[in-house]
């Protein structure tokens, strides 16, 4: 493995650790990080599993929380790059600490440019007030908004058929990626789907992936996400029911305290 160290003026250093394999030529980088409903993380994991993307690099930093994810008994760094025939993908299995988002975003954008990527698609979400879907087709009706790194990305946004937010705010690693892409004159689009902020939302991830599949002319398997959504909704309903019963039981006990003679 080869290692490249990047140190910023605030003395925060990042290591890019390259796997012992060639990184294929790709025009696009997809970024999916955990946030509202874990939507970006779920979508990126679905791409990795269904398109057989291979890990080509990982990112390390002394400031990262001491975390490793386990696959087949082997620990992996939580921030990793994957590659396939159509695109590179970067994902994280942990929430990025706020003070690291800007430098990590710059590291990601620089690595993407080193691989001659000229476009970044960012999967993210905005909280929605609607938390339950009536049937498995409802995910197709979820609204997807767009945030652009520059006006030059409008053509791509039109192809994605997303409505660009004229005024508002975006935060976290997504905002940092958009800002650094703008500074490096790299086209980037944030795809923000309406999602459930209270629990994992695979339906919203499916909506993102379907739109992305049409844009990139990629066959992406989505059915399993809908099936997992139904399982999560059932589990969540049971948890709420159990919590309500426990709350009712506590209220009954407090209303009728035990008597001592």
Helices and strands as residue ranges (DSSP letters): E 2-7, E 13-18, E 28-32, G 36-38, H 39-51, E 54-61, E 69-71, E 74-76, E 79-83, E 88-92, G 98-100, H 101-114, E 119-127, G 138-141, E 144-148, G 151-153, H 154-160, E 163-164, H 172-183, E 187-195, H 202-216, H 223-255
